[in-house]
Amino acid sequence: MASAAEQLAANMNMGSFAKATELHKRLLFTLMALLVYRIGTYVPIPGINSDAFLQFFQNPEGGRGVLDMFNMFSGGAVERMAVFALNVMPYISASIIVQLMGAVYPPWEKLKKEGGESGRKQLNQYTRYLTVVLALFQSTGIAFGLNATPGLIDEPGLFFIVSTITTLTGGTMFLMWLGEQVTARGVGNGISLIIFAGIVAVLPGTVARMFGLAQQGQMSAFTLLFFTAMAIGLVAFIVFMERAQRRLLIQYPKRQEGNRMAGGERSFLPLKLNTAGVIPAIFASSLLMLPTTVAQFVATANLPPWMEWLPGLTAMLQNGQPLFILLYGALIVFFCFFYTSITFNPEDTAENLRKYGGFLPGIRPGKRTAEYLDYVLTRLTTIGAAYIAAVCLLPEVLIANFGVGGVVLGGTSLLIVVSVTMDTVAQIQSHLLAHQYEGLIKKAKLRGRGQGRGKGVTAPARR
């Protein structure tokens, strides 16, 4: 027999969506926030020569590779050197550092485990402070690099450096605030939706560039069909893997309640194959972009002798290079296990099951249940990490081997787009379910009041 939630989900239609006025407001707020973000990606920083910078960016010798991926995540803001060029990457890097410190630094670990809501707010505040520091670091490197490159700046000097640092840092802080507002007042997943909007905005241009390369003879028709089929296959594979889960049977014992027996119910504990979601790909990309973003710009200037190694390191961190592939894959696997460990605690789950009388058939409650959950979760995470690494790295290797330069239609972008779309649809469905539950509760209350008034009314006596 279907549960109440499943029955409500089956009854969801356009009629129920039309009545959910609160959901309409959330969707409208989300769309307006994303529109503001897209407008900001077209506003250049003060003093930049946009045409000269675009030529510099499109020049293969001017610095590409990871910068192309950064440009994709920012919705094309990097190639225009807009106020949102840094996007939310400093915030994501700060989140990584705070979460890592929360696992190894005792005071922050205590805040995360025992601080409750106030502890979570305190850690969020630390993340914001660290975001400012990282944004200042990246924007300073970009400002000095641009200022030292001839022809990119109308009036080089101290004023340009200060204004660029202020503008880029302020743009990142505004996007961080905007993402938090979308999470609180929109449909949720604010930061992920901002990255999603940037990728979706760039994808049509990427597809058009691929067809242009095919028309010019730089890409064969077979290669174009191969990449198209690979993209469709990756989307289907990502949807399948993101929905895959291991369902552990949970049994509740029977108990005596008065003159009848209660309990004896069964339920399932669903463990997703990819518990970490799209976070490992975003975190790994962000960490790789943090040093190379500054290095790409600084490498174009006249470097002192003690920094002559920087261009070589930048060249080794390009898409398709062995070092890039090795570091990217290692970071993805690490963050899969790390993020899963901080989002799912087998010991807490086993304790909650024991507290409410639930147990896994054949597994002793308590420590043995926690060990079994950890055993299953480790193997699921291994498969999930291999899946994310394959999706993110295989297209990069193929693009590098086929020699299709300037085309960033990798698995990372497809993974983010498909995963965020599925999460957003799930958020919308949850809002619809909440609206239907509220409607049922109101109807039940009105029905109860009507029955109460009916019982209290008596017919007048006849004389």
N, C-alpha and C positions, 0 to 999 in steps of 0.2 A: 504494500500500500504506500502511495506517495506521501511524503511529508507535507506539512502546511506550506513550507517555503516552495517546494516543488510545484504544488498546486497553484500557488500564486504566480510563480514564474510561467507556468503554462498558460495562465489567463492574461498575461501581459500582451497588450496590443496597442494600436495607435490611439484608441479611445482612452486607455489608461494613461498614455503618455500625454495626451492633450489636457487631461485634468491635473497633471502634476505641475502646478504653477511654480512651486519652489525649485523644481528641476529646471524649468525654463529660465528662471533667473540665474541659476548657477551656470547653465550653458551659455547664456548671453554674456555673463561676466567673463567666462573663460575665453570666448571668442574676442571680446573687446581687449582683453589683456594680451592675447596673441597678436592682435592687430597693432597694438602699441609697440610690441616687440619687433614686428616686421618693419614698422616705420623707422624705428631706431637703427635698424641695420642698413638704412640708406642715408643716414646723416653722417657725413665725414667729420673727422676731428678737425679742429681749427688749424689752419696753416698748411695742410697737406695738399699737394698737387695730385688730384685724383687720377687724372689721365696718365701722368708719369708713373704713379705708383701701380696702376693697373698693368702698364707695360712691363714694369719691373717684376710684378707678381707672375705674369704669364710667361716671362722669360725662363726657360728651363735652367739657365745658369744662375738665375737670381735667387734661387732657394725655393724648393717645392717639397715634395715628399710628404712628411708629416704635416706640413703647413697646409697642404691640400685637404687633409682630413680635418684639420682645425677649421678651415674655411667652410667645409661641409657642415660641421657641427654648429657653426655660428650663422648659418643661413646666408653665406656669401658676404658677411660683414668684414672678413679679413681682407678680401681682394679689393674692397672699397675703403678699407681702413676706417670703418665707422665707429661710432661711440660705443657700440656693443661688440667690438672686435674680440675682446677677451671672453665674451659670453659668460657662462656660469662655471667654466672650468676651474677658476680659483676656488670657488665655493665647493666644488666636488673634491678637489685636492685637499681642502681644509677638512671636509667631512671624513675623508680617508684617514688623515692624520689623527683626528680626534677619536675616531673609532679604534684605531690601532693603539693609541695611548690609553683609551678606556679599557683595553684588554691587558695592558702590561703595567700601567701606572696606578698604584693602589688607591690614591685619593679619588681619581676619576673613575676607577672601577667601582669604588664604593658609591659614588654618586649615581652611576648607571644602575647598579643592582638594588641599592637601598634608598636612593634619594626620591624615588617615585616621580611625580609630575614636576616638583621643584628641581630635582636633580636633572631631569631631562631638559628643562628650560635653561639650567645653568650650563650644561654641555652645549646646547644650541647657541648660547651667548658666546662661549669660547670659540665655536665654529665661525661665528660672524667676525670676531676679532681676528682670527687667523686668516679669514678670507681677505680682509683688508690688507694684511701684511703680504700675502701672496700676490694679490692684485697690484700692490705697490711695487713689488719686486719685478713682476713681469712687465708692467707698464714702464718702469724705469729703463729696463733693458731695451724695450721697443723704442722708447723716446730717444735714447742716446744713439741707437742703431740708425734710426731714420734721420736724426740730425746730422750724423756723420756721412750719410750717403748723398752724394751730389745729385741735384736735379729733382729730388723728391719733395723738398720743402721750399715754400715760397720765401720765407725769411728765417733761416736757421738761427738758433741762439737760445739763450736761457729761457726766454718767454715761451718759446715753442715747447721746450722740454717740460717746463712746469705745467703748462696747459694740457699737454698730452697725458702726463701722469695723472693729473686731476680728472680729465675727461674719461680716460679708460677705467680708472678705479671707480669713479662715480657710476659709470655705466654698468659695471659688474655688480655693485651694491644695489643699484636700482633693479636689475634683473633678479637678484637674490630676493629682494623684497616682493617683487612681482610674483615670483614663483611661490613664495609663502602665502600670498593672498589668493592665488589660484587654488592652492591646497586647502585653505580654510574656507573660502567663499565660492570656489568654483567646483569642478567635478573631481578635484584631487590630483595627485601626482604632478604638482606644479613645475618642478625643476625638469622632470622627464618630459613633460609636454613642451617646454621651451626648446629642449634639444630636438624633440620630435618635429616641431614646427620648422626649425632650421634645416633639418635633413629633407623634409618633404618639399620645402621651398627650392632646394638645390637639385633634387632628383630630376625634374623635367629638363633642366639645362644639361644635366649629365647624360640623360637618354638622347637628347638632341645632339650632343657632342659625339656620341657613339655613332649615330646615323650619319653625321657629317663626315666622320672619319671613314665610314664605309663608302660614302659617295665619292670621297677624294681618293679612294684606293689605298688608304693607309691601314684599313682593316678589311679583311676578306668577308664575304657574305657568310661563309661558314662560321667564322669567329663571332660575328654578330648574332647569328642564330644560336650558337653555343652559349654565349653569355645570357641571351634572353631565356633559353631553356633552363640554364643554371639558376637564374634569378627566380623563375617560377617554381622550380623544384625546391630551392632553399626556403621560399615562403611556405610551401606546403609542409616541408620537413620541420620548420620552426614551429608552426601551429601544432603539429602532431606532438612534438617533444614538449612544448609548453603546457599542453593539456594532459600529458602522461603523468600518472601518479601510482603509487603503491598504497593500497588500502589495507590497513591492518585491522583485523577483526577484534572488537572489544566486547567482552561479555560482562553483564552485570548480574550478580547472583539474585536468587529469589529471597524474599523476606516476608515475614508474617506481619500483616497490618490488620489487627482486629480478628475478624472471622474469615479473612480472605488472604490469598497469597498475592504479593505484588513483586514487581521486578522481573528478573529473568530476561531482560531486553538485550538486544544486540545492536551495536552501532559500529561505525568504521572510523579509524583515524587515517585521514588521507595525507600521505607524504609525497609532495611533488618531486618529480625527477630532477627538476631544476629549481631548487628552493631559492637560490639567490637571484633568479630572474635576469634582468639585463644589467644589473649593477656591476658585475665583474668586467664586462666589456667597456662600460663607461669609465669605471675607475682605472682600468689598465690604460685606456686611451688618454685619460687625463694626466696620469703620471708620466707617460711618454712625451706628452705635449709640453709639460711644465718646463723642462730644461731646453728642449729643442726650439720652442717658440722664441725665446730670447736668443738662442744660438744662431738661428737662421738670420736674424737681423744683424746681430753683432758681427757675424762672419763676413758681411758685405763691406764692412768698414776696414780702415787700415789698422790691422791688429799689431800690438806690440810683440816682441819676440817670445815673451813668456806665455802668449795665448795662441801661438801658431798651431797648436794641436786641435783647436776648436773646430775649424772647417772639416778636418778629417773625421772627428766624432760626429758632426752633423751629417756628413755623407753616409756614415755607417748606420744612422738611425732613419734612413729613408724607407718608404714602403718597398717591400720585396727584398730588402737587404737581409742577409742571414742574422745579423745582430738584432735588427728590428723584430724579425719573426720570432727569434728565440726569446727575447725579453717580453714581447707581447704575449706569447703563449704561456710563459712562466707566470706572468702577472695575472692572467685570466684564471689559471688553475689555482693560484694562491688565493685570489679574492673569492673564488667559488667556495672554497673550504672555509675561509675566514668569515665571510658574510653569513654562511649557513650556520656557523658555530655561534654567532651572536644573535641570530634570529630564532633559533630552535635549540632549546636546552633539554636534552633527554632526561636529565635528573629531575627537573621541574615537572616535566610532562608525566613521568612515572609517579612522582609524588602526588600530583593532582588525580591521577587515575586511582591510586591507592586510597586517597582521601574520600573519593566518592564511590568506592566499592568496585570499580571497574578493574578488569585484568585481561591480559592477553592469554588465550587458551594455550596451555602447556608451558607458560612462562610464570615463574614465581613473582608476585608483586614486589615492588621496591627496587633493590639494587640490580637484580637480574633483569627486570623489565627495562631499566635504564641502559644496561649493557646491550640488550637486544635492540633497543631503539637506536643506540649509537652504531651498532653493527650494521643495521639496515640503512641508516642515514649516510654512513660513510660510503657504502657501495653505490647508493643512489647519487651522491655528490660526485663520485668518481666518474660515473657515466655522464652526469650533467656537465662536469668540467670538460670532459672530452668532446661533448657535443658543442658547447659554446666555442671552445678553441678551434674545432674543425670548421664551424660556420664562419668564424671571424678570420681565420688564417688561410683557408683554402682559396677563396677568391683572390686574396692578396698575392698568393704564390702564382696563381694562374695568370693574373693581370701582369705580373712582373715577367713571367716566362713568355707571354704572348707579345710583350713589348707595347702594350696599349698605354701610352703615357697620357697623363692629364685626365684620366677617367677614374673617378673614385666611386664606383658602384660596388663596394665591398660588402662582405657579409655582416660587418659591424653595423652599417647603416640599415640593412634589411632587418637584422635582429632587433635593433632599437625600434624601428617603425612598427614591425609586427607585434612585438611585445607590449609597447606602450598602447597600441590600438586595442589589443585584447584587454589590457588592464583598464583602459578608459571605458570600454564597453561594459566591463564588469562593474565599474563604479556607477555608471548610469543605471544599470539593472538593479544595483543595490538601493539607489535612491528611489527607483520605481517601486521596489518591494517595500521600502519604508513607507512610501506614500500609500500603498495599498493596505498595509497593516494599520496605519492611522485611520484610513477610511473604515476598515472593519471594526476598529475599536469604537469610533464615533457611532456607527450604526448600532453596535451592541448596547452602548450607553443610552441611545435614544429609545431603543426597543425596551430596555429595562425601565426607563422612566414611564414609557407608555403603559406597560403592564402594571407598574406601581399605581399610576393614576386610575387605571381601570379597576384595580382591587379596592381602592379607597372610595369609589363612587357607589352609592347605594340608591336604589330606586325609591322614590317618595311613597309613603304609605297611603293607601286609598281610604277614603272616609266613607 
